[in-house]
């Protein structure tokens, strides 16, 4: 049983509203995993640009250093995720990301029809778009690591040519760049979401508007915990 921020007494869930009317959305582990994965991804993309974009490569120079930075930042990408698995909160969020509910399909239908009202787009702690993004980025990173290792250790799988690995690696790198830029654009359009990732807390009105199912789940979980106490 977890407790609210600023309290040493268990009250059922760590994501209840605090006295100021804000709701705890993310714990320290989730925020650190997101932050350091973002840092590593940024280093990967910038170092790749310094290797493959001619004008930028000439401006920066030191190709050997850029290759080393790119290789080790890429191979380190799963590290924040693996460390995050030590946290129960992070594992709980992973389960929510991997669970596709009926209302997520409704969210996707509304997105296709460009409906933006909260009633048209019901969501739990993560909406359907965030779940698809998380799944896609994990798969893309795994493929990037695999093709990168083939380029790094050319004799690892002799039946796969280095040219094929380079082609897939470069093509997917461009796809990741555009998807990550879209993710960042969405984040900059929503200051409250950024605040939640930075501090762990969001306003209750924002949560009610965009993640009402999550608030309902938290409330129901709190009721169940209190019943257990009795």
C-alpha positions as YAML, in Angstrom:
chain: A
units: angstrom
residues:
- id: 1
  name: UNK
  ca: [0.00, 0.00, 0.00]
- id: 2
  name: UNK
  ca: [1.39, 3.38, -1.01]
- id: 3
  name: UNK
  ca: [1.03, 6.86, 0.43]
- id: 4
  name: UNK
  ca: [0.40, 10.35, -0.89]
- id: 5
  name: UNK
  ca: [3.21, 12.83, -1.37]
- id: 6
  name: UNK
  ca: [4.14, 14.65, 1.79]
- id: 7
  name: UNK
  ca: [2.63, 12.00, 4.03]
- id: 8
  name: UNK
  ca: [4.08, 9.05, 5.87]
- id: 9
  name: UNK
  ca: [0.69, 7.45, 6.47]
- id: 10
  name: UNK
  ca: [-0.56, 4.97, 3.85]
- id: 11
  name: UNK
  ca: [-3.76, 6.21, 2.25]
- id: 12
  name: UNK
  ca: [-4.37, 3.63, -0.43]
- id: 13
  name: UNK
  ca: [-2.66, 4.97, -3.55]
- id: 14
  name: UNK
  ca: [0.28, 7.18, -4.40]
- id: 15
  name: UNK
  ca: [-1.68, 8.94, -7.13]
- id: 16
  name: UNK
  ca: [-4.46, 10.53, -5.10]
- id: 17
  name: UNK
  ca: [-4.96, 14.32, -5.23]
- id: 18
  name: UNK
  ca: [-2.81, 16.23, -2.78]
- id: 19
  name: UNK
  ca: [-4.23, 19.10, -0.66]
- id: 20
  name: UNK
  ca: [-3.58, 21.67, -3.41]
- id: 21
  name: UNK
  ca: [-5.96, 19.90, -5.81]
- id: 22
  name: UNK
  ca: [-3.28, 18.40, -7.99]
- id: 23
  name: UNK
  ca: [-3.02, 14.70, -8.86]
- id: 24
  name: UNK
  ca: [0.14, 12.64, -8.81]
- id: 25
  name: UNK
  ca: [0.51, 11.27, -12.33]
- id: 26
  name: UNK
  ca: [4.08, 9.94, -12.43]
- id: 27
  name: UNK
  ca: [6.53, 8.82, -9.77]
- id: 28
  name: UNK
  ca: [10.27, 9.47, -9.79]
- id: 29
  name: UNK
  ca: [11.12, 6.27, -11.66]
- id: 30
  name: UNK
  ca: [8.78, 6.97, -14.59]
- id: 31
  name: UNK
  ca: [10.06, 10.54, -14.93]
- id: 32
  name: UNK
  ca: [13.72, 9.50, -14.78]
- id: 33
  name: UNK
  ca: [13.25, 6.74, -17.34]
- id: 34
  name: UNK
  ca: [11.53, 9.17, -19.70]
- id: 35
  name: UNK
  ca: [14.11, 11.89, -19.14]
- id: 36
  name: UNK
  ca: [17.25, 9.81, -19.60]
- id: 37
  name: UNK
  ca: [15.82, 7.87, -22.52]
- id: 38
  name: UNK
  ca: [15.09, 11.23, -24.12]
- id: 39
  name: UNK
  ca: [18.64, 12.44, -23.48]
- id: 40
  name: UNK
  ca: [20.14, 9.29, -25.00]
- id: 41
  name: UNK
  ca: [17.79, 9.48, -27.99]
- id: 42
  name: UNK
  ca: [18.76, 13.12, -28.56]
- id: 43
  name: UNK
  ca: [22.47, 12.27, -28.42]
- id: 44
  name: UNK
  ca: [21.87, 9.42, -30.90]
- id: 45
  name: UNK
  ca: [20.03, 11.65, -33.36]
- id: 46
  name: UNK
  ca: [22.46, 14.57, -33.11]
- id: 47
  name: UNK
  ca: [25.54, 12.36, -33.47]
- id: 48
  name: UNK
  ca: [23.90, 10.60, -36.44]
- id: 49
  name: UNK
  ca: [23.27, 13.97, -38.07]
- id: 50
  name: UNK
  ca: [26.94, 14.87, -37.55]
- id: 51
  name: UNK
  ca: [27.90, 11.66, -39.36]
- id: 52
  name: UNK
  ca: [25.48, 11.66, -42.29]
- id: 53
  name: UNK
  ca: [24.71, 15.30, -43.10]
- id: 54
  name: UNK
  ca: [27.65, 16.65, -45.10]
- id: 55
  name: UNK
  ca: [27.60, 20.33, -44.05]
- id: 56
  name: UNK
  ca: [27.13, 19.44, -40.38]
- id: 57
  name: UNK
  ca: [29.84, 16.77, -40.56]
- id: 58
  name: UNK
  ca: [32.29, 19.33, -41.98]
- id: 59
  name: UNK
  ca: [31.33, 21.87, -39.32]
- id: 60
  name: UNK
  ca: [31.78, 19.47, -36.39]
- id: 61
  name: UNK
  ca: [34.61, 17.27, -37.68]
- id: 62
  name: UNK
  ca: [36.05, 14.62, -35.34]
- id: 63
  name: UNK
  ca: [34.23, 11.82, -37.13]
- id: 64
  name: UNK
  ca: [35.83, 9.11, -34.99]
- id: 65
  name: UNK
  ca: [34.56, 10.78, -31.80]
- id: 66
  name: UNK
  ca: [31.07, 11.13, -33.27]
- id: 67
  name: UNK
  ca: [31.05, 7.44, -34.27]
- id: 68
  name: UNK
  ca: [32.01, 6.43, -30.73]
- id: 69
  name: UNK
  ca: [29.38, 8.72, -29.16]
- id: 70
  name: UNK
  ca: [26.70, 7.41, -31.53]
- id: 71
  name: UNK
  ca: [27.54, 3.75, -30.92]
- id: 72
  name: UNK
  ca: [27.61, 3.95, -27.13]
- id: 73
  name: UNK
  ca: [24.57, 6.20, -26.78]
- id: 74
  name: UNK
  ca: [22.66, 3.77, -29.02]
- id: 75
  name: UNK
  ca: [23.73, 0.66, -27.13]
- id: 76
  name: UNK
  ca: [22.82, 2.42, -23.84]
- id: 77
  name: UNK
  ca: [19.25, 3.27, -24.89]
- id: 78
  name: UNK
  ca: [17.61, 0.29, -23.13]
- id: 79
  name: UNK
  ca: [19.49, 0.98, -19.87]
- id: 80
  name: UNK
  ca: [16.99, 3.49, -18.34]
- id: 81
  name: UNK
  ca: [14.14, 1.10, -19.18]
- id: 82
  name: UNK
  ca: [15.91, -1.86, -17.57]
- id: 83
  name: UNK
  ca: [16.69, 0.13, -14.43]
- id: 84
  name: UNK
  ca: [13.09, 1.35, -14.33]
- id: 85
  name: UNK
  ca: [11.90, -2.24, -14.02]
- id: 86
  name: UNK
  ca: [13.12, -2.13, -10.43]
- id: 87
  name: UNK
  ca: [10.24, 0.26, -9.66]
- id: 88
  name: UNK
  ca: [6.74, -1.10, -8.98]
- id: 89
  name: UNK
  ca: [5.20, 2.16, -10.26]
- id: 90
  name: UNK
  ca: [7.08, 1.86, -13.55]
- id: 91
  name: UNK
  ca: [6.02, -1.77, -13.99]
- id: 92
  name: UNK
  ca: [2.41, -0.77, -13.30]
- id: 93
  name: UNK
  ca: [2.60, 1.91, -16.00]
- id: 94
  name: UNK
  ca: [4.05, -0.65, -18.43]
- id: 95
  name: UNK
  ca: [1.05, -2.88, -17.82]
- id: 96
  name: UNK
  ca: [-1.26, 0.02, -18.57]
- id: 97
  name: UNK
  ca: [0.63, 0.85, -21.76]
- id: 98
  name: UNK
  ca: [0.35, -2.78, -22.90]
- id: 99
  name: UNK
  ca: [-3.40, -3.00, -22.22]
- id: 100
  name: UNK
  ca: [-5.64, -1.86, -25.08]
- id: 101
  name: UNK
  ca: [-9.18, -1.24, -23.80]
- id: 102
  name: UNK
  ca: [-12.46, -0.80, -25.66]
- id: 103
  name: UNK
  ca: [-12.38, 2.95, -25.08]
- id: 104
  name: UNK
  ca: [-8.95, 3.09, -26.75]
- id: 105
  name: UNK
  ca: [-10.57, 1.96, -29.98]
- id: 106
  name: UNK
  ca: [-13.11, 4.72, -29.52]
- id: 107
  name: UNK
  ca: [-10.22, 7.20, -29.07]
- id: 108
  name: UNK
  ca: [-8.65, 6.05, -32.36]
- id: 109
  name: UNK
  ca: [-11.96, 6.33, -34.23]
- id: 110
  name: UNK
  ca: [-12.36, 9.86, -32.90]
- id: 111
  name: UNK
  ca: [-8.79, 10.72, -33.92]
- id: 112
  name: UNK
  ca: [-9.45, 9.51, -37.48]
- id: 113
  name: UNK
  ca: [-12.57, 11.68, -37.61]
- id: 114
  name: UNK
  ca: [-10.67, 14.62, -36.06]
- id: 115
  name: UNK
  ca: [-13.03, 14.75, -33.08]
- id: 116
  name: UNK
  ca: [-11.30, 16.45, -30.15]
- id: 117
  name: UNK
  ca: [-13.89, 16.58, -27.38]
- id: 118
  name: UNK
  ca: [-13.08, 14.67, -24.15]
- id: 119
  name: UNK
  ca: [-16.30, 12.68, -24.55]
- id: 120
  name: UNK
  ca: [-15.17, 11.49, -27.99]
- id: 121
  name: UNK
  ca: [-11.68, 10.59, -26.78]
- id: 122
  name: UNK
  ca: [-11.92, 8.73, -23.46]
- id: 123
  name: UNK
  ca: [-8.55, 7.68, -22.00]
- id: 124
  name: UNK
  ca: [-7.03, 5.99, -19.01]
- id: 125
  name: UNK
  ca: [-3.65, 7.07, -17.67]
- id: 126
  name: UNK
  ca: [-2.39, 6.82, -21.27]
- id: 127
  name: UNK
  ca: [-4.49, 7.46, -24.33]
- id: 128
  name: UNK
  ca: [-4.47, 5.16, -27.37]
- id: 129
  name: UNK
  ca: [-2.06, 7.40, -29.27]
- id: 130
  name: UNK
  ca: [0.47, 7.28, -26.44]
- id: 131
  name: UNK
  ca: [0.17, 3.50, -26.25]
- id: 132
  name: UNK
  ca: [0.80, 3.12, -29.99]
- id: 133
  name: UNK
  ca: [3.71, 5.56, -29.84]
- id: 134
  name: UNK
  ca: [5.32, 3.69, -26.94]
- id: 135
  name: UNK
  ca: [4.99, 0.33, -28.68]
- id: 136
  name: UNK
  ca: [6.31, 1.67, -31.97]
- id: 137
  name: UNK
  ca: [9.32, 3.44, -30.45]
- id: 138
  name: UNK
  ca: [10.32, 0.33, -28.47]
- id: 139
  name: UNK
  ca: [10.17, -1.81, -31.61]
- id: 140
  name: UNK
  ca: [12.06, 0.79, -33.65]
- id: 141
  name: UNK
  ca: [14.82, 1.09, -31.05]
- id: 142
  name: UNK
  ca: [15.27, -2.70, -30.97]
- id: 143
  name: UNK
  ca: [15.59, -2.84, -34.78]
- id: 144
  name: UNK
  ca: [18.01, 0.11, -34.71]
- id: 145
  name: UNK
  ca: [20.14, -1.64, -32.10]
- id: 146
  name: UNK
  ca: [20.13, -4.88, -34.09]
- id: 147
  name: UNK
  ca: [21.12, -3.25, -37.38]
- id: 148
  name: UNK
  ca: [23.65, -1.04, -35.57]
- id: 149
  name: UNK
  ca: [25.33, -4.10, -34.06]
- id: 150
  name: UNK
  ca: [25.48, -5.69, -37.51]
- id: 151
  name: UNK
  ca: [27.26, -2.58, -38.79]
- id: 152
  name: UNK
  ca: [29.54, -2.48, -35.75]
- id: 153
  name: UNK
  ca: [30.43, -6.20, -35.80]
- id: 154
  name: UNK
  ca: [30.34, -7.03, -39.50]
- id: 155
  name: UNK
  ca: [30.90, -10.76, -38.99]
- id: 156
  name: UNK
  ca: [28.06, -11.19, -36.50]
- id: 157
  name: UNK
  ca: [25.56, -12.54, -39.06]
- id: 158
  name: UNK
  ca: [27.44, -13.13, -42.34]
- id: 159
  name: UNK
  ca: [24.25, -13.96, -44.28]
- id: 160
  name: UNK
  ca: [22.97, -10.38, -43.76]
- id: 161
  name: UNK
  ca: [24.94, -7.88, -45.82]
- id: 162
  name: UNK
  ca: [26.24, -4.69, -44.25]
- id: 163
  name: UNK
  ca: [24.57, -2.73, -47.06]
- id: 164
  name: UNK
  ca: [21.16, -4.10, -46.06]
- id: 165
  name: UNK
  ca: [21.77, -3.26, -42.41]
- id: 166
  name: UNK
  ca: [22.83, 0.29, -43.31]
- id: 167
  name: UNK
  ca: [19.76, 0.79, -45.53]
- id: 168
  name: UNK
  ca: [17.32, -0.34, -42.80]
- id: 169
  name: UNK
  ca: [19.21, 1.58, -40.10]
- id: 170
  name: UNK
  ca: [19.20, 4.85, -42.07]
- id: 171
  name: UNK
  ca: [15.58, 4.53, -43.21]
- id: 172
  name: UNK
  ca: [14.37, 3.83, -39.68]
- id: 173
  name: UNK
  ca: [16.52, 6.67, -38.31]
- id: 174
  name: UNK
  ca: [14.61, 9.14, -40.49]
- id: 175
  name: UNK
  ca: [11.29, 7.62, -39.38]
- id: 176
  name: UNK
  ca: [12.27, 7.90, -35.70]
- id: 177
  name: UNK
  ca: [13.36, 11.51, -36.23]
- id: 178
  name: UNK
  ca: [9.98, 12.53, -37.64]
- id: 179
  name: UNK
  ca: [8.02, 10.57, -35.03]
- id: 180
  name: UNK
  ca: [10.05, 12.02, -32.14]
- id: 181
  name: UNK
  ca: [9.62, 15.54, -33.55]
- id: 182
  name: UNK
  ca: [5.87, 14.91, -33.67]
- id: 183
  name: UNK
  ca: [5.97, 13.71, -30.07]
- id: 184
  name: UNK
  ca: [7.84, 16.86, -29.03]
- id: 185
  name: UNK
  ca: [5.38, 19.07, -30.91]
- id: 186
  name: UNK
  ca: [2.48, 17.48, -29.06]
- id: 187
  name: UNK
  ca: [4.29, 17.98, -25.75]
- id: 188
  name: UNK
  ca: [4.93, 21.68, -26.44]
- id: 189
  name: UNK
  ca: [1.25, 22.14, -27.25]
- id: 190
  name: UNK
  ca: [0.29, 20.85, -23.78]
- id: 191
  name: UNK
  ca: [2.11, 22.65, -20.92]
- id: 192
  name: UNK
  ca: [0.18, 20.67, -18.31]
- id: 193
  name: UNK
  ca: [1.41, 17.37, -19.73]
- id: 194
  name: UNK
  ca: [5.00, 18.68, -19.63]
- id: 195
  name: UNK
  ca: [4.47, 19.78, -16.03]
- id: 196
  name: UNK
  ca: [3.27, 16.29, -15.16]
- id: 197
  name: UNK
  ca: [6.42, 14.74, -16.64]
- id: 198
  name: UNK
  ca: [8.64, 17.32, -14.96]
- id: 199
  name: UNK
  ca: [7.12, 17.38, -11.46]
- id: 200
  name: UNK
  ca: [4.94, 14.28, -11.39]
- id: 201
  name: UNK
  ca: [1.73, 16.28, -10.72]
- id: 202
  name: UNK
  ca: [-1.03, 17.62, -12.96]
- id: 203
  name: UNK
  ca: [-4.15, 19.63, -12.23]
- id: 204
  name: UNK
  ca: [-7.25, 17.63, -11.43]
- id: 205
  name: UNK
  ca: [-9.24, 19.53, -14.09]
- id: 206
  name: UNK
  ca: [-6.69, 18.55, -16.78]
- id: 207
  name: UNK
  ca: [-6.77, 14.92, -15.69]
- id: 208
  name: UNK
  ca: [-10.59, 14.96, -15.69]
- id: 209
  name: UNK
  ca: [-10.63, 16.42, -19.20]
- id: 210
  name: UNK
  ca: [-8.04, 14.19, -20.89]
- id: 211
  name: UNK
  ca: [-7.73, 11.09, -18.66]
- id: 212
  name: UNK
  ca: [-11.07, 10.72, -16.89]
- id: 213
  name: UNK
  ca: [-10.93, 6.91, -16.98]
- id: 214
  name: UNK
  ca: [-7.65, 7.02, -15.09]
- id: 215
  name: UNK
  ca: [-9.15, 9.21, -12.35]
- id: 216
  name: UNK
  ca: [-12.07, 6.79, -12.08]
- id: 217
  name: UNK
  ca: [-9.66, 3.83, -11.80]
- id: 218
  name: UNK
  ca: [-7.69, 5.60, -9.09]
- id: 219
  name: UNK
  ca: [-10.84, 6.46, -7.16]
- id: 220
  name: UNK
  ca: [-12.15, 2.89, -7.41]
- id: 221
  name: UNK
  ca: [-8.78, 1.54, -6.33]
- id: 222
  name: UNK
  ca: [-8.79, 3.86, -3.31]
- id: 223
  name: UNK
  ca: [-12.26, 2.66, -2.32]
- id: 224
  name: UNK
  ca: [-11.09, -0.95, -2.58]
- id: 225
  name: UNK
  ca: [-8.00, -0.21, -0.47]
- id: 226
  name: UNK
  ca: [-10.11, 1.44, 2.24]
- id: 227
  name: UNK
  ca: [-12.47, -1.53, 2.25]
- id: 228
  name: UNK
  ca: [-9.46, -3.81, 2.74]
- id: 229
  name: UNK
  ca: [-8.39, -1.69, 5.71]
- id: 230
  name: UNK
  ca: [-11.82, -2.18, 7.32]
...
